[in-house]
């Protein structure tokens, strides 16, 4: 049994991670900005706390005593680049000091490549309204990639379609390229994303890099 701290616990991905973690016997600390809005998260082996993933002092305080950190943060209300860059710096600085050795961060599909050296977000048909958010997420990824750190981090990037489909228990793992099926589709359920994350938490196979996952 491990102690897992989940940032962004109130979203669909965060909730799936919590359910998968407790099903495996782990203890979870669910971190949200306003616990009053997410009191349904608290339960057996789940402690609900307030925290700010962009604040080094907050991250250090809530992460102390945990073995693994998982970041499922998603904030459309904040300016994307300061938010994701700030979160990356806070995790890199605070988690090792708090004794956390392994961190898993959910990435964004738009900075995967659809062809060698060509990111989805740089394509001519990419939606303009989603570009700023994508650039912010990519900037956060760059912070991890350029860091000199003892933290064993991994960015796990889900595919184009991420939904509340069934928990199949299976998934494929790739690198910087978008994983697709023969028909060109790319999909994963939140439940199977959570399995991929907890598998890497329990038995690390990829270190200080980014991987893609899909069904």
C-alpha positions in Angstrom: 0.0 0.0 0.0 1.2 3.5 -0.9 0.1 7.0 -0.1 -0.9 8.9 -3.3 -1.6 12.6 -3.5 -3.8 13.6 -6.4 -3.8 17.2 -7.6 -6.9 18.3 -9.6 -8.8 15.5 -7.9 -12.2 17.0 -8.7 -12.1 16.5 -12.4 -13.1 13.4 -14.4 -9.5 12.2 -14.7 -8.8 12.9 -11.0 -11.8 11.1 -9.9 -11.0 8.0 -12.0 -7.4 8.0 -10.5 -8.8 8.1 -7.0 -11.2 5.2 -7.7 -8.4 3.1 -9.3 -6.0 3.9 -6.5 -8.3 2.9 -3.7 -9.4 -0.2 -5.5 -5.7 -1.2 -5.3 -5.6 -0.6 -1.6 -3.7 2.7 -1.6 -4.5 5.7 0.6 -5.3 8.9 -1.3 -5.1 12.6 -0.5 -7.4 14.4 -2.9 -6.3 18.0 -3.5 -8.7 20.7 -4.8 -8.8 24.4 -4.5 -12.2 24.5 -2.7 -13.0 21.3 -0.7 -16.5 22.6 0.0 -17.4 22.0 -3.7 -16.1 18.5 -3.7 -17.2 17.0 -0.4 -18.4 13.9 -2.2 -14.7 12.9 -2.8 -14.0 12.2 0.9 -14.4 8.7 2.0 -12.7 5.6 3.2 -9.0 5.9 2.5 -9.6 9.3 0.8 -8.7 12.5 2.6 -9.9 15.8 1.0 -7.7 18.8 1.4 -7.3 22.3 0.0 -4.2 23.0 -2.1 -2.8 25.0 -5.0 -0.6 23.1 -7.4 1.1 26.3 -8.6 2.2 27.3 -5.1 5.4 25.6 -3.8 4.5 25.9 -0.1 1.0 24.5 -0.7 2.4 21.6 -2.8 5.1 20.8 -0.1 2.5 20.9 2.7 -0.1 18.5 1.1 2.5 16.2 -0.5 4.5 15.5 2.7 4.3 11.9 3.8 3.2 10.6 0.4 5.0 8.2 -1.9 3.5 9.2 -5.3 2.0 12.4 -6.7 -0.4 12.4 -9.7 -1.3 15.7 -11.3 -4.7 15.8 -13.2 -5.0 19.6 -13.0 -7.1 21.3 -15.7 -7.9 25.0 -15.3 -9.5 26.8 -18.2 -10.1 29.9 -16.0 -6.4 30.8 -15.5 -4.0 32.1 -18.1 -2.7 28.8 -19.5 1.1 29.3 -19.7 1.6 30.8 -16.2 -0.6 28.1 -14.8 1.0 25.0 -16.3 4.5 26.5 -16.1 3.9 27.4 -12.5 2.5 24.0 -11.7 5.5 22.3 -13.3 8.0 24.4 -11.3 6.1 23.9 -8.0 6.0 20.1 -8.4 9.7 19.9 -9.4 10.8 22.0 -6.5 8.4 20.9 -3.8 7.9 17.1 -4.3 11.5 16.0 -3.7 11.7 18.2 -0.6 8.5 16.6 0.7 10.0 13.1 0.2 7.9 12.2 -2.9 10.1 10.4 -5.4 7.6 9.6 -8.3 5.3 12.1 -10.1 2.9 11.4 -12.9 1.4 14.3 -14.9 -1.5 14.0 -17.3 -0.5 15.6 -20.6 -2.4 17.1 -23.5 -2.9 15.4 -26.9 -2.3 18.6 -28.9 1.4 18.6 -28.3 1.8 15.0 -29.6 3.1 14.5 -33.1 0.9 13.4 -36.0 4.1 13.0 -38.1 7.8 13.1 -37.1 8.5 16.6 -35.8 5.0 17.9 -36.5 2.8 18.5 -33.5 -1.0 18.4 -33.7 -1.2 22.0 -32.4 1.0 23.3 -35.2 -1.2 21.8 -37.9 -3.1 24.2 -40.3 -6.6 23.0 -39.2 -6.0 23.2 -35.4 -8.7 25.2 -33.7 -7.5 28.8 -33.0 -9.6 28.9 -29.8 -7.7 26.0 -28.3 -4.2 27.2 -29.3 -3.4 29.3 -26.2 -4.3 26.5 -23.9 -2.3 24.1 -25.9 0.8 26.4 -25.9 0.5 26.7 -22.1 0.4 22.9 -21.7 3.4 22.5 -24.0 5.3 25.1 -22.0 4.7 23.1 -18.9 6.0 20.0 -20.6 9.1 21.9 -21.6 9.8 22.8 -18.0 9.9 19.1 -17.0 12.0 18.2 -20.0 14.6 20.9 -19.2 14.7 20.2 -15.5 17.7 18.9 -13.6 16.0 17.0 -10.8 16.0 13.9 -8.6 12.2 13.7 -9.1 11.2 10.6 -11.2 8.6 12.4 -13.3 6.5 11.1 -16.2 4.0 12.9 -18.4 1.3 10.5 -19.6 -0.6 11.9 -22.5 -4.1 10.5 -23.4 -5.5 10.5 -27.0 -7.9 12.6 -29.0 -11.1 11.1 -27.4 -11.1 10.7 -23.6 -14.4 9.6 -22.3 -16.3 7.8 -19.6 -16.3 4.5 -21.4 -15.8 1.1 -19.7 -12.8 0.0 -17.7 -11.3 -2.6 -20.1 -8.0 -2.9 -18.3 -6.0 -2.7 -21.5 -4.1 0.2 -23.2 -1.2 0.8 -25.6 1.9 2.9 -24.8 3.7 5.0 -27.3 6.2 7.9 -27.3 5.8 11.4 -28.7 3.5 10.3 -31.6 -0.3 10.1 -31.4 -1.4 6.5 -31.2 -4.2 5.6 -33.6 -6.1 2.6 -34.8 -6.2 1.4 -38.4 -9.2 3.6 -39.0 -7.4 6.7 -37.7 -9.3 7.0 -34.5 -7.7 7.6 -31.1 -9.5 6.9 -27.9 -9.2 5.9 -24.2 -11.6 5.9 -21.2 -10.8 7.8 -18.1 -10.9 4.5 -16.2 -8.2 3.0 -18.5 -6.1 6.2 -18.3 -6.2 5.7 -14.5 -5.0 2.2 -14.9 -2.1 3.4 -17.0 -1.2 5.9 -14.4 -1.4 3.6 -11.4 0.5 0.9 -13.3 3.4 3.4 -13.7 3.0 4.4 -10.1 3.3 0.9 -8.8 5.8 -0.5 -11.4 7.7 2.4 -13.1 8.8 1.6 -16.6 9.3 5.0 -18.1 11.4 7.8 -16.4 11.8 11.5 -17.0 10.0 11.5 -20.3 6.6 11.7 -22.0 4.6 8.8 -23.2 1.3 8.5 -25.0 -1.5 6.1 -24.2 -4.5 4.9 -26.1 -6.7 1.8 -26.5 
